[in-house]
Amino acid sequence: MPRPTVAQLTYGSCTVVFSTLAMLLLSQTSSGPAVAVIAVAAVALGVLVAMTVPAPRRTPAIVARSAAEQPAVASVAAAAPHEAVREPSAR
């Protein structure tokens, strides 16, 4: 299962908070079981919203390019781990 993105977490959390406040204010309830039902409904709605937020798309060119670059970077780093970078002298 893929990890949720920042957008999914944000939208889901905001949905839970605002829907809980709205349902509590509109129902004007003060009993414990009713508040629990509202809280469960708000969490369910937040999960639904978080799951419907579209995930960012990765184009095949980006995936292919990043996969092709990784071995090249690793081989360069492995070939010269202790070479010092020399700067031209200032005159």
PyMOL Python script that loads the backbone (N, CA, C, O; Angstrom):
from pymol import cmd

cmd.read_pdbstr("""\
ATOM      1  N   MET A   1       0.847  -1.172   0.000  1.00  0.00           N
ATOM      2  CA  MET A   1       0.000   0.000   0.000  1.00  0.00           C
ATOM      3  C   MET A   1       0.897   1.241   0.000  1.00  0.00           C
ATOM      4  O   MET A   1       1.784   1.353   0.847  1.00  0.00           O
ATOM      5  N   PRO A   2       0.685   2.162  -0.923  1.00  0.00           N
ATOM      6  CA  PRO A   2       1.531   3.356  -0.982  1.00  0.00           C
ATOM      7  C   PRO A   2       1.241   4.297   0.184  1.00  0.00           C
ATOM      8  O   PRO A   2       0.140   4.330   0.734  1.00  0.00           O
ATOM      9  N   ARG A   3       2.271   5.055   0.535  1.00  0.00           N
ATOM     10  CA  ARG A   3       2.109   6.026   1.622  1.00  0.00           C
ATOM     11  C   ARG A   3       1.253   7.199   1.150  1.00  0.00           C
ATOM     12  O   ARG A   3       1.298   7.571  -0.022  1.00  0.00           O
ATOM     13  N   PRO A   4       0.463   7.789   2.075  1.00  0.00           N
ATOM     14  CA  PRO A   4      -0.326   8.959   1.678  1.00  0.00           C
ATOM     15  C   PRO A   4       0.566  10.167   1.436  1.00  0.00           C
ATOM     16  O   PRO A   4       1.603  10.332   2.078  1.00  0.00           O
ATOM     17  N   THR A   5       0.148  11.001   0.508  1.00  0.00           N
ATOM     18  CA  THR A   5       0.906  12.204   0.209  1.00  0.00           C
ATOM     19  C   THR A   5       0.551  13.295   1.219  1.00  0.00           C
ATOM     20  O   THR A   5      -0.379  13.146   2.012  1.00  0.00           O
ATOM     21  N   VAL A   6       1.299  14.380   1.177  1.00  0.00           N
ATOM     22  CA  VAL A   6       1.031  15.516   2.070  1.00  0.00           C
ATOM     23  C   VAL A   6      -0.352  16.097   1.787  1.00  0.00           C
ATOM     24  O   VAL A   6      -1.075  16.474   2.709  1.00  0.00           O
ATOM     25  N   ALA A   7      -0.712  16.166   0.509  1.00  0.00           N
ATOM     26  CA  ALA A   7      -2.029  16.697   0.155  1.00  0.00           C
ATOM     27  C   ALA A   7      -3.148  15.825   0.707  1.00  0.00           C
ATOM     28  O   ALA A   7      -4.149  16.342   1.205  1.00  0.00           O
ATOM     29  N   GLN A   8      -2.987  14.514   0.624  1.00  0.00           N
ATOM     30  CA  GLN A   8      -4.007  13.613   1.153  1.00  0.00           C
ATOM     31  C   GLN A   8      -4.145  13.773   2.666  1.00  0.00           C
ATOM     32  O   GLN A   8      -5.260  13.815   3.184  1.00  0.00           O
ATOM     33  N   LEU A   9      -3.031  13.861   3.369  1.00  0.00           N
ATOM     34  CA  LEU A   9      -3.094  14.046   4.826  1.00  0.00           C
ATOM     35  C   LEU A   9      -3.733  15.376   5.189  1.00  0.00           C
ATOM     36  O   LEU A   9      -4.522  15.456   6.131  1.00  0.00           O
ATOM     37  N   THR A  10      -3.394  16.414   4.447  1.00  0.00           N
ATOM     38  CA  THR A  10      -3.943  17.738   4.730  1.00  0.00           C
ATOM     39  C   THR A  10      -5.437  17.791   4.486  1.00  0.00           C
ATOM     40  O   THR A  10      -6.193  18.249   5.343  1.00  0.00           O
ATOM     41  N   TYR A  11      -5.873  17.321   3.311  1.00  0.00           N
ATOM     42  CA  TYR A  11      -7.300  17.346   3.003  1.00  0.00           C
ATOM     43  C   TYR A  11      -8.101  16.475   3.967  1.00  0.00           C
ATOM     44  O   TYR A  11      -9.187  16.862   4.398  1.00  0.00           O
ATOM     45  N   GLY A  12      -7.572  15.305   4.305  1.00  0.00           N
ATOM     46  CA  GLY A  12      -8.280  14.428   5.228  1.00  0.00           C
ATOM     47  C   GLY A  12      -8.391  15.027   6.613  1.00  0.00           C
ATOM     48  O   GLY A  12      -9.451  14.961   7.234  1.00  0.00           O
ATOM     49  N   SER A  13      -7.306  15.612   7.106  1.00  0.00           N
ATOM     50  CA  SER A  13      -7.324  16.208   8.439  1.00  0.00           C
ATOM     51  C   SER A  13      -8.256  17.411   8.508  1.00  0.00           C
ATOM     52  O   SER A  13      -9.018  17.559   9.463  1.00  0.00           O
ATOM     53  N   CYS A  14      -8.194  18.266   7.496  1.00  0.00           N
ATOM     54  CA  CYS A  14      -9.086  19.428   7.471  1.00  0.00           C
ATOM     55  C   CYS A  14     -10.546  19.000   7.395  1.00  0.00           C
ATOM     56  O   CYS A  14     -11.413  19.614   8.017  1.00  0.00           O
ATOM     57  N   THR A  15     -10.812  17.955   6.638  1.00  0.00           N
ATOM     58  CA  THR A  15     -12.179  17.453   6.536  1.00  0.00           C
ATOM     59  C   THR A  15     -12.673  16.950   7.883  1.00  0.00           C
ATOM     60  O   THR A  15     -13.815  17.217   8.259  1.00  0.00           O
ATOM     61  N   VAL A  16     -11.845  16.236   8.605  1.00  0.00           N
ATOM     62  CA  VAL A  16     -12.249  15.723   9.916  1.00  0.00           C
ATOM     63  C   VAL A  16     -12.554  16.871  10.874  1.00  0.00           C
ATOM     64  O   VAL A  16     -13.580  16.860  11.554  1.00  0.00           O
ATOM     65  N   VAL A  17     -11.673  17.852  10.927  1.00  0.00           N
ATOM     66  CA  VAL A  17     -11.854  18.954  11.874  1.00  0.00           C
ATOM     67  C   VAL A  17     -13.095  19.770  11.530  1.00  0.00           C
ATOM     68  O   VAL A  17     -13.945  20.009  12.388  1.00  0.00           O
ATOM     69  N   PHE A  18     -13.199  20.197  10.268  1.00  0.00           N
ATOM     70  CA  PHE A  18     -14.317  21.066   9.907  1.00  0.00           C
ATOM     71  C   PHE A  18     -15.654  20.339   9.896  1.00  0.00           C
ATOM     72  O   PHE A  18     -16.672  20.923  10.269  1.00  0.00           O
ATOM     73  N   SER A  19     -15.674  19.084   9.479  1.00  0.00           N
ATOM     74  CA  SER A  19     -16.952  18.364   9.489  1.00  0.00           C
ATOM     75  C   SER A  19     -17.393  18.054  10.914  1.00  0.00           C
ATOM     76  O   SER A  19     -18.591  18.055  11.197  1.00  0.00           O
ATOM     77  N   THR A  20     -16.454  17.790  11.815  1.00  0.00           N
ATOM     78  CA  THR A  20     -16.814  17.573  13.215  1.00  0.00           C
ATOM     79  C   THR A  20     -17.417  18.833  13.813  1.00  0.00           C
ATOM     80  O   THR A  20     -18.458  18.784  14.468  1.00  0.00           O
ATOM     81  N   LEU A  21     -16.754  19.968  13.585  1.00  0.00           N
ATOM     82  CA  LEU A  21     -17.304  21.229  14.105  1.00  0.00           C
ATOM     83  C   LEU A  21     -18.674  21.530  13.518  1.00  0.00           C
ATOM     84  O   LEU A  21     -19.587  21.921  14.245  1.00  0.00           O
ATOM     85  N   ALA A  22     -18.825  21.353  12.214  1.00  0.00           N
ATOM     86  CA  ALA A  22     -20.104  21.647  11.575  1.00  0.00           C
ATOM     87  C   ALA A  22     -21.213  20.741  12.098  1.00  0.00           C
ATOM     88  O   ALA A  22     -22.308  21.215  12.399  1.00  0.00           O
ATOM     89  N   MET A  23     -20.940  19.451  12.207  1.00  0.00           N
ATOM     90  CA  MET A  23     -21.981  18.532  12.680  1.00  0.00           C
ATOM     91  C   MET A  23     -22.332  18.786  14.142  1.00  0.00           C
ATOM     92  O   MET A  23     -23.498  18.682  14.522  1.00  0.00           O
ATOM     93  N   LEU A  24     -21.336  19.118  14.969  1.00  0.00           N
ATOM     94  CA  LEU A  24     -21.631  19.407  16.367  1.00  0.00           C
ATOM     95  C   LEU A  24     -22.433  20.690  16.519  1.00  0.00           C
ATOM     96  O   LEU A  24     -23.351  20.760  17.336  1.00  0.00           O
ATOM     97  N   LEU A  25     -22.090  21.707  15.733  1.00  0.00           N
ATOM     98  CA  LEU A  25     -22.841  22.969  15.814  1.00  0.00           C
ATOM     99  C   LEU A  25     -24.251  22.826  15.261  1.00  0.00           C
ATOM    100  O   LEU A  25     -25.197  23.385  15.815  1.00  0.00           O
ATOM    101  N   LEU A  26     -24.394  22.083  14.175  1.00  0.00           N
ATOM    102  CA  LEU A  26     -25.722  21.920  13.584  1.00  0.00           C
ATOM    103  C   LEU A  26     -26.627  21.008  14.407  1.00  0.00           C
ATOM    104  O   LEU A  26     -27.833  21.243  14.471  1.00  0.00           O
ATOM    105  N   SER A  27     -26.082  19.989  15.029  1.00  0.00           N
ATOM    106  CA  SER A  27     -26.917  19.062  15.797  1.00  0.00           C
ATOM    107  C   SER A  27     -27.207  19.575  17.204  1.00  0.00           C
ATOM    108  O   SER A  27     -28.199  19.174  17.812  1.00  0.00           O
ATOM    109  N   GLN A  28     -26.375  20.436  17.716  1.00  0.00           N
ATOM    110  CA  GLN A  28     -26.504  20.988  19.066  1.00  0.00           C
ATOM    111  C   GLN A  28     -26.693  19.895  20.113  1.00  0.00           C
ATOM    112  O   GLN A  28     -27.512  20.023  21.022  1.00  0.00           O
ATOM    113  N   THR A  29     -25.936  18.838  19.973  1.00  0.00           N
ATOM    114  CA  THR A  29     -26.037  17.720  20.903  1.00  0.00           C
ATOM    115  C   THR A  29     -25.031  17.875  22.025  1.00  0.00           C
ATOM    116  O   THR A  29     -23.995  18.519  21.863  1.00  0.00           O
ATOM    117  N   SER A  30     -25.346  17.280  23.162  1.00  0.00           N
ATOM    118  CA  SER A  30     -24.418  17.302  24.286  1.00  0.00           C
ATOM    119  C   SER A  30     -24.254  15.918  24.904  1.00  0.00           C
ATOM    120  O   SER A  30     -23.521  15.765  25.882  1.00  0.00           O
ATOM    121  N   SER A  31     -24.918  14.915  24.356  1.00  0.00           N
ATOM    122  CA  SER A  31     -24.792  13.568  24.913  1.00  0.00           C
ATOM    123  C   SER A  31     -23.538  12.884  24.365  1.00  0.00           C
ATOM    124  O   SER A  31     -23.130  13.112  23.226  1.00  0.00           O
ATOM    125  N   GLY A  32     -22.956  12.060  25.188  1.00  0.00           N
ATOM    126  CA  GLY A  32     -21.736  11.362  24.825  1.00  0.00           C
ATOM    127  C   GLY A  32     -21.857  10.465  23.605  1.00  0.00           C
ATOM    128  O   GLY A  32     -21.021  10.545  22.705  1.00  0.00           O
ATOM    129  N   PRO A  33     -22.878   9.611  23.550  1.00  0.00           N
ATOM    130  CA  PRO A  33     -22.997   8.726  22.385  1.00  0.00           C
ATOM    131  C   PRO A  33     -23.196   9.487  21.066  1.00  0.00           C
ATOM    132  O   PRO A  33     -22.690   9.062  20.027  1.00  0.00           O
ATOM    133  N   ALA A  34     -23.912  10.581  21.102  1.00  0.00           N
ATOM    134  CA  ALA A  34     -24.128  11.358  19.877  1.00  0.00           C
ATOM    135  C   ALA A  34     -22.822  12.006  19.418  1.00  0.00           C
ATOM    136  O   ALA A  34     -22.543  12.059  18.220  1.00  0.00           O
ATOM    137  N   VAL A  35     -22.029  12.492  20.355  1.00  0.00           N
ATOM    138  CA  VAL A  35     -20.730  13.077  20.006  1.00  0.00           C
ATOM    139  C   VAL A  35     -19.813  12.000  19.437  1.00  0.00           C
ATOM    140  O   VAL A  35     -19.061  12.264  18.499  1.00  0.00           O
ATOM    141  N   ALA A  36     -19.866  10.800  19.987  1.00  0.00           N
ATOM    142  CA  ALA A  36     -19.054   9.694  19.475  1.00  0.00           C
ATOM    143  C   ALA A  36     -19.459   9.323  18.052  1.00  0.00           C
ATOM    144  O   ALA A  36     -18.599   9.061  17.211  1.00  0.00           O
ATOM    145  N   VAL A  37     -20.756   9.299  17.780  1.00  0.00           N
ATOM    146  CA  VAL A  37     -21.235   8.990  16.422  1.00  0.00           C
ATOM    147  C   VAL A  37     -20.774  10.066  15.450  1.00  0.00           C
ATOM    148  O   VAL A  37     -20.370   9.751  14.331  1.00  0.00           O
ATOM    149  N   ILE A  38     -20.828  11.319  15.854  1.00  0.00           N
ATOM    150  CA  ILE A  38     -20.376  12.418  14.995  1.00  0.00           C
ATOM    151  C   ILE A  38     -18.871  12.312  14.744  1.00  0.00           C
ATOM    152  O   ILE A  38     -18.412  12.533  13.624  1.00  0.00           O
ATOM    153  N   ALA A  39     -18.111  11.976  15.775  1.00  0.00           N
ATOM    154  CA  ALA A  39     -16.662  11.844  15.607  1.00  0.00           C
ATOM    155  C   ALA A  39     -16.323  10.702  14.649  1.00  0.00           C
ATOM    156  O   ALA A  39     -15.451  10.854  13.793  1.00  0.00           O
ATOM    157  N   VAL A  40     -16.997   9.571  14.783  1.00  0.00           N
ATOM    158  CA  VAL A  40     -16.754   8.441  13.888  1.00  0.00           C
ATOM    159  C   VAL A  40     -17.138   8.796  12.458  1.00  0.00           C
ATOM    160  O   VAL A  40     -16.425   8.448  11.516  1.00  0.00           O
ATOM    161  N   ALA A  41     -18.259   9.487  12.294  1.00  0.00           N
ATOM    162  CA  ALA A  41     -18.686   9.892  10.955  1.00  0.00           C
ATOM    163  C   ALA A  41     -17.689  10.872  10.336  1.00  0.00           C
ATOM    164  O   ALA A  41     -17.417  10.804   9.137  1.00  0.00           O
ATOM    165  N   ALA A  42     -17.147  11.774  11.139  1.00  0.00           N
ATOM    166  CA  ALA A  42     -16.175  12.745  10.626  1.00  0.00           C
ATOM    167  C   ALA A  42     -14.882  12.056  10.219  1.00  0.00           C
ATOM    168  O   ALA A  42     -14.296  12.408   9.195  1.00  0.00           O
ATOM    169  N   VAL A  43     -14.427  11.083  10.996  1.00  0.00           N
ATOM    170  CA  VAL A  43     -13.212  10.346  10.634  1.00  0.00           C
ATOM    171  C   VAL A  43     -13.439   9.551   9.351  1.00  0.00           C
ATOM    172  O   VAL A  43     -12.570   9.516   8.480  1.00  0.00           O
ATOM    173  N   ALA A  44     -14.593   8.919   9.234  1.00  0.00           N
ATOM    174  CA  ALA A  44     -14.902   8.164   8.010  1.00  0.00           C
ATOM    175  C   ALA A  44     -14.936   9.089   6.798  1.00  0.00           C
ATOM    176  O   ALA A  44     -14.437   8.734   5.730  1.00  0.00           O
ATOM    177  N   LEU A  45     -15.518  10.267   6.959  1.00  0.00           N
ATOM    178  CA  LEU A  45     -15.553  11.235   5.866  1.00  0.00           C
ATOM    179  C   LEU A  45     -14.151  11.731   5.523  1.00  0.00           C
ATOM    180  O   LEU A  45     -13.832  11.915   4.348  1.00  0.00           O
ATOM    181  N   GLY A  46     -13.314  11.947   6.531  1.00  0.00           N
ATOM    182  CA  GLY A  46     -11.931  12.370   6.289  1.00  0.00           C
ATOM    183  C   GLY A  46     -11.132  11.328   5.543  1.00  0.00           C
ATOM    184  O   GLY A  46     -10.350  11.666   4.655  1.00  0.00           O
ATOM    185  N   VAL A  47     -11.314  10.057   5.891  1.00  0.00           N
ATOM    186  CA  VAL A  47     -10.625   8.977   5.170  1.00  0.00           C
ATOM    187  C   VAL A  47     -11.107   8.917   3.731  1.00  0.00           C
ATOM    188  O   VAL A  47     -10.305   8.732   2.816  1.00  0.00           O
ATOM    189  N   LEU A  48     -12.398   9.069   3.523  1.00  0.00           N
ATOM    190  CA  LEU A  48     -12.947   9.052   2.166  1.00  0.00           C
ATOM    191  C   LEU A  48     -12.374  10.180   1.325  1.00  0.00           C
ATOM    192  O   LEU A  48     -11.999   9.968   0.172  1.00  0.00           O
ATOM    193  N   VAL A  49     -12.305  11.369   1.890  1.00  0.00           N
ATOM    194  CA  VAL A  49     -11.746  12.510   1.159  1.00  0.00           C
ATOM    195  C   VAL A  49     -10.263  12.294   0.879  1.00  0.00           C
ATOM    196  O   VAL A  49      -9.795  12.583  -0.222  1.00  0.00           O
ATOM    197  N   ALA A  50      -9.528  11.797   1.850  1.00  0.00           N
ATOM    198  CA  ALA A  50      -8.092  11.580   1.667  1.00  0.00           C
ATOM    199  C   ALA A  50      -7.818  10.540   0.584  1.00  0.00           C
ATOM    200  O   ALA A  50      -6.843  10.661  -0.158  1.00  0.00           O
ATOM    201  N   MET A  51      -8.661   9.532   0.488  1.00  0.00           N
ATOM    202  CA  MET A  51      -8.441   8.497  -0.516  1.00  0.00           C
ATOM    203  C   MET A  51      -8.855   8.939  -1.922  1.00  0.00           C
ATOM    204  O   MET A  51      -8.396   8.361  -2.907  1.00  0.00           O
ATOM    205  N   THR A  52      -9.696   9.934  -2.027  1.00  0.00           N
ATOM    206  CA  THR A  52     -10.133  10.386  -3.351  1.00  0.00           C
ATOM    207  C   THR A  52      -9.264  11.502  -3.916  1.00  0.00           C
ATOM    208  O   THR A  52      -9.424  11.871  -5.079  1.00  0.00           O
ATOM    209  N   VAL A  53      -8.347  12.049  -3.121  1.00  0.00           N
ATOM    210  CA  VAL A  53      -7.420  13.059  -3.646  1.00  0.00           C
ATOM    211  C   VAL A  53      -6.498  12.367  -4.632  1.00  0.00           C
ATOM    212  O   VAL A  53      -5.875  11.361  -4.293  1.00  0.00           O
ATOM    213  N   PRO A  54      -6.400  12.889  -5.847  1.00  0.00           N
ATOM    214  CA  PRO A  54      -5.559  12.205  -6.837  1.00  0.00           C
ATOM    215  C   PRO A  54      -4.087  12.255  -6.459  1.00  0.00           C
ATOM    216  O   PRO A  54      -3.588  13.279  -5.994  1.00  0.00           O
ATOM    217  N   ALA A  55      -3.407  11.152  -6.663  1.00  0.00           N
ATOM    218  CA  ALA A  55      -1.968  11.075  -6.400  1.00  0.00           C
ATOM    219  C   ALA A  55      -1.225  11.739  -7.547  1.00  0.00           C
ATOM    220  O   ALA A  55      -1.709  11.734  -8.679  1.00  0.00           O
ATOM    221  N   PRO A  56      -0.058  12.311  -7.275  1.00  0.00           N
ATOM    222  CA  PRO A  56       0.705  12.932  -8.363  1.00  0.00           C
ATOM    223  C   PRO A  56       1.111  11.886  -9.391  1.00  0.00           C
ATOM    224  O   PRO A  56       1.485  10.764  -9.047  1.00  0.00           O
ATOM    225  N   ARG A  57       1.031  12.270 -10.646  1.00  0.00           N
ATOM    226  CA  ARG A  57       1.366  11.343 -11.725  1.00  0.00           C
ATOM    227  C   ARG A  57       2.836  11.444 -12.047  1.00  0.00           C
ATOM    228  O   ARG A  57       3.408  12.534 -12.064  1.00  0.00           O
ATOM    229  N   ARG A  58       3.438  10.311 -12.302  1.00  0.00           N
ATOM    230  CA  ARG A  58       4.825  10.270 -12.749  1.00  0.00           C
ATOM    231  C   ARG A  58       4.805   9.825 -14.194  1.00  0.00           C
ATOM    232  O   ARG A  58       4.308   8.747 -14.517  1.00  0.00           O
ATOM    233  N   THR A  59       5.338  10.643 -15.042  1.00  0.00           N
ATOM    234  CA  THR A  59       5.360  10.302 -16.455  1.00  0.00           C
ATOM    235  C   THR A  59       6.428   9.242 -16.701  1.00  0.00           C
ATOM    236  O   THR A  59       7.405   9.176 -15.955  1.00  0.00           O
ATOM    237  N   PRO A  60       6.269   8.417 -17.721  1.00  0.00           N
ATOM    238  CA  PRO A  60       7.262   7.371 -17.994  1.00  0.00           C
ATOM    239  C   PRO A  60       8.648   7.940 -18.288  1.00  0.00           C
ATOM    240  O   PRO A  60       9.647   7.289 -17.982  1.00  0.00           O
ATOM    241  N   ALA A  61       8.737   9.133 -18.869  1.00  0.00           N
ATOM    242  CA  ALA A  61      10.045   9.718 -19.169  1.00  0.00           C
ATOM    243  C   ALA A  61      10.797  10.049 -17.887  1.00  0.00           C
ATOM    244  O   ALA A  61      12.009   9.846 -17.814  1.00  0.00           O
ATOM    245  N   ILE A  62      10.101  10.554 -16.878  1.00  0.00           N
ATOM    246  CA  ILE A  62      10.746  10.893 -15.608  1.00  0.00           C
ATOM    247  C   ILE A  62      11.197   9.618 -14.909  1.00  0.00           C
ATOM    248  O   ILE A  62      12.299   9.573 -14.362  1.00  0.00           O
ATOM    249  N   VAL A  63      10.370   8.593 -14.919  1.00  0.00           N
ATOM    250  CA  VAL A  63      10.731   7.338 -14.279  1.00  0.00           C
ATOM    251  C   VAL A  63      11.930   6.721 -14.976  1.00  0.00           C
ATOM    252  O   VAL A  63      12.853   6.247 -14.314  1.00  0.00           O
ATOM    253  N   ALA A  64      11.930   6.719 -16.312  1.00  0.00           N
ATOM    254  CA  ALA A  64      13.044   6.131 -17.058  1.00  0.00           C
ATOM    255  C   ALA A  64      14.327   6.932 -16.852  1.00  0.00           C
ATOM    256  O   ALA A  64      15.405   6.355 -16.709  1.00  0.00           O
ATOM    257  N   ARG A  65      14.214   8.255 -16.836  1.00  0.00           N
ATOM    258  CA  ARG A  65      15.397   9.100 -16.657  1.00  0.00           C
ATOM    259  C   ARG A  65      15.976   8.920 -15.264  1.00  0.00           C
ATOM    260  O   ARG A  65      17.193   8.803 -15.122  1.00  0.00           O
ATOM    261  N   SER A  66      15.139   8.894 -14.229  1.00  0.00           N
ATOM    262  CA  SER A  66      15.658   8.752 -12.878  1.00  0.00           C
ATOM    263  C   SER A  66      16.260   7.367 -12.665  1.00  0.00           C
ATOM    264  O   SER A  66      17.236   7.231 -11.927  1.00  0.00           O
ATOM    265  N   ALA A  67      15.701   6.347 -13.291  1.00  0.00           N
ATOM    266  CA  ALA A  67      16.258   5.006 -13.166  1.00  0.00           C
ATOM    267  C   ALA A  67      17.591   4.900 -13.904  1.00  0.00           C
ATOM    268  O   ALA A  67      18.493   4.187 -13.465  1.00  0.00           O
ATOM    269  N   ALA A  68      17.712   5.604 -15.015  1.00  0.00           N
ATOM    270  CA  ALA A  68      18.955   5.554 -15.784  1.00  0.00           C
ATOM    271  C   ALA A  68      20.061   6.364 -15.110  1.00  0.00           C
ATOM    272  O   ALA A  68      21.234   6.016 -15.241  1.00  0.00           O
ATOM    273  N   GLU A  69      19.720   7.426 -14.398  1.00  0.00           N
ATOM    274  CA  GLU A  69      20.728   8.269 -13.765  1.00  0.00           C
ATOM    275  C   GLU A  69      21.287   7.671 -12.485  1.00  0.00           C
ATOM    276  O   GLU A  69      22.439   7.944 -12.146  1.00  0.00           O
ATOM    277  N   GLN A  70      20.537   6.889 -11.780  1.00  0.00           N
ATOM    278  CA  GLN A  70      20.987   6.389 -10.490  1.00  0.00           C
ATOM    279  C   GLN A  70      22.247   5.528 -10.578  1.00  0.00           C
ATOM    280  O   GLN A  70      23.162   5.753  -9.787  1.00  0.00           O
ATOM    281  N   PRO A  71      22.355   4.551 -11.493  1.00  0.00           N
ATOM    282  CA  PRO A  71      23.596   3.782 -11.542  1.00  0.00           C
ATOM    283  C   PRO A  71      24.795   4.634 -11.940  1.00  0.00           C
ATOM    284  O   PRO A  71      25.904   4.392 -11.464  1.00  0.00           O
ATOM    285  N   ALA A  72      24.594   5.626 -12.806  1.00  0.00           N
ATOM    286  CA  ALA A  72      25.707   6.472 -13.232  1.00  0.00           C
ATOM    287  C   ALA A  72      26.243   7.289 -12.064  1.00  0.00           C
ATOM    288  O   ALA A  72      27.457   7.433 -11.922  1.00  0.00           O
ATOM    289  N   VAL A  73      25.384   7.812 -11.250  1.00  0.00           N
ATOM    290  CA  VAL A  73      25.806   8.596 -10.095  1.00  0.00           C
ATOM    291  C   VAL A  73      26.528   7.700  -9.101  1.00  0.00           C
ATOM    292  O   VAL A  73      27.537   8.100  -8.520  1.00  0.00           O
ATOM    293  N   ALA A  74      26.022   6.500  -8.904  1.00  0.00           N
ATOM    294  CA  ALA A  74      26.651   5.585  -7.957  1.00  0.00           C
ATOM    295  C   ALA A  74      28.028   5.160  -8.443  1.00  0.00           C
ATOM    296  O   ALA A  74      28.948   5.030  -7.635  1.00  0.00           O
ATOM    297  N   SER A  75      28.193   4.939  -9.752  1.00  0.00           N
ATOM    298  CA  SER A  75      29.486   4.494 -10.254  1.00  0.00           C
ATOM    299  C   SER A  75      30.522   5.620 -10.195  1.00  0.00           C
ATOM    300  O   SER A  75      31.698   5.354  -9.947  1.00  0.00           O
ATOM    301  N   VAL A  76      30.114   6.854 -10.414  1.00  0.00           N
ATOM    302  CA  VAL A  76      31.043   7.974 -10.315  1.00  0.00           C
ATOM    303  C   VAL A  76      31.472   8.156  -8.864  1.00  0.00           C
ATOM    304  O   VAL A  76      32.650   8.390  -8.591  1.00  0.00           O
ATOM    305  N   ALA A  77      30.542   8.052  -7.947  1.00  0.00           N
ATOM    306  CA  ALA A  77      30.881   8.207  -6.534  1.00  0.00           C
ATOM    307  C   ALA A  77      31.773   7.066  -6.055  1.00  0.00           C
ATOM    308  O   ALA A  77      32.651   7.279  -5.218  1.00  0.00           O
ATOM    309  N   ALA A  78      31.561   5.869  -6.570  1.00  0.00           N
ATOM    310  CA  ALA A  78      32.374   4.732  -6.155  1.00  0.00           C
ATOM    311  C   ALA A  78      33.758   4.775  -6.795  1.00  0.00           C
ATOM    312  O   ALA A  78      34.722   4.281  -6.211  1.00  0.00           O
ATOM    313  N   ALA A  79      33.867   5.355  -7.979  1.00  0.00           N
ATOM    314  CA  ALA A  79      35.153   5.376  -8.680  1.00  0.00           C
ATOM    315  C   ALA A  79      36.131   6.358  -8.052  1.00  0.00           C
ATOM    316  O   ALA A  79      37.329   6.079  -8.016  1.00  0.00           O
ATOM    317  N   ALA A  80      35.664   7.487  -7.559  1.00  0.00           N
ATOM    318  CA  ALA A  80      36.573   8.510  -7.034  1.00  0.00           C
ATOM    319  C   ALA A  80      36.073   9.025  -5.693  1.00  0.00           C
ATOM    320  O   ALA A  80      35.611  10.163  -5.611  1.00  0.00           O
ATOM    321  N   PRO A  81      36.154   8.212  -4.633  1.00  0.00           N
ATOM    322  CA  PRO A  81      35.611   8.674  -3.354  1.00  0.00           C
ATOM    323  C   PRO A  81      36.484   9.685  -2.636  1.00  0.00           C
ATOM    324  O   PRO A  81      35.976  10.458  -1.823  1.00  0.00           O
ATOM    325  N   HIS A  82      37.817   9.707  -2.917  1.00  0.00           N
ATOM    326  CA  HIS A  82      38.699  10.570  -2.139  1.00  0.00           C
ATOM    327  C   HIS A  82      39.415  11.630  -2.965  1.00  0.00           C
ATOM    328  O   HIS A  82      40.381  12.227  -2.490  1.00  0.00           O
ATOM    329  N   GLU A  83      38.972  11.871  -4.168  1.00  0.00           N
ATOM    330  CA  GLU A  83      39.640  12.877  -4.979  1.00  0.00           C
ATOM    331  C   GLU A  83      39.247  14.266  -4.510  1.00  0.00           C
ATOM    332  O   GLU A  83      38.066  14.535  -4.287  1.00  0.00           O
ATOM    333  N   ALA A  84      40.204  15.133  -4.361  1.00  0.00           N
ATOM    334  CA  ALA A  84      39.940  16.487  -3.914  1.00  0.00           C
ATOM    335  C   ALA A  84      39.646  17.372  -5.117  1.00  0.00           C
ATOM    336  O   ALA A  84      40.210  17.178  -6.194  1.00  0.00           O
ATOM    337  N   VAL A  85      38.786  18.314  -4.933  1.00  0.00           N
ATOM    338  CA  VAL A  85      38.471  19.269  -5.984  1.00  0.00           C
ATOM    339  C   VAL A  85      39.449  20.418  -5.857  1.00  0.00           C
ATOM    340  O   VAL A  85      39.561  21.041  -4.801  1.00  0.00           O
ATOM    341  N   ARG A  86      40.152  20.691  -6.935  1.00  0.00           N
ATOM    342  CA  ARG A  86      41.123  21.769  -6.912  1.00  0.00           C
ATOM    343  C   ARG A  86      40.557  22.986  -7.623  1.00  0.00           C
ATOM    344  O   ARG A  86      40.070  22.902  -8.751  1.00  0.00           O
ATOM    345  N   GLU A  87      40.633  24.104  -6.944  1.00  0.00           N
ATOM    346  CA  GLU A  87      40.149  25.349  -7.521  1.00  0.00           C
ATOM    347  C   GLU A  87      41.315  26.093  -8.150  1.00  0.00           C
ATOM    348  O   GLU A  87      42.442  25.988  -7.665  1.00  0.00           O
ATOM    349  N   PRO A  88      41.070  26.837  -9.214  1.00  0.00           N
ATOM    350  CA  PRO A  88      42.147  27.615  -9.809  1.00  0.00           C
ATOM    351  C   PRO A  88      42.620  28.701  -8.843  1.00  0.00           C
ATOM    352  O   PRO A  88      41.824  29.287  -8.109  1.00  0.00           O
ATOM    353  N   SER A  89      43.899  28.951  -8.856  1.00  0.00           N
ATOM    354  CA  SER A  89      44.444  29.953  -7.933  1.00  0.00           C
ATOM    355  C   SER A  89      44.072  31.356  -8.400  1.00  0.00           C
ATOM    356  O   SER A  89      44.066  31.654  -9.594  1.00  0.00           O
ATOM    357  N   ALA A  90      43.766  32.199  -7.439  1.00  0.00           N
ATOM    358  CA  ALA A  90      43.391  33.583  -7.755  1.00  0.00           C
ATOM    359  C   ALA A  90      44.659  34.427  -7.881  1.00  0.00           C
ATOM    360  O   ALA A  90      45.550  34.337  -7.036  1.00  0.00           O
ATOM    361  N   ARG A  91      44.744  35.231  -8.912  1.00  0.00           N
ATOM    362  CA  ARG A  91      45.913  36.084  -9.107  1.00  0.00           C
ATOM    363  C   ARG A  91      45.510  37.504  -9.210  1.00  0.00           C
ATOM    364  O   ARG A  91      46.362  38.377  -9.377  1.00  0.00           O
TER     365      ARG A  91
END
""", "prot")
cmd.dss("prot")
cmd.show_as("cartoon", "prot")
cmd.util.cbc("prot")
cmd.orient("prot")
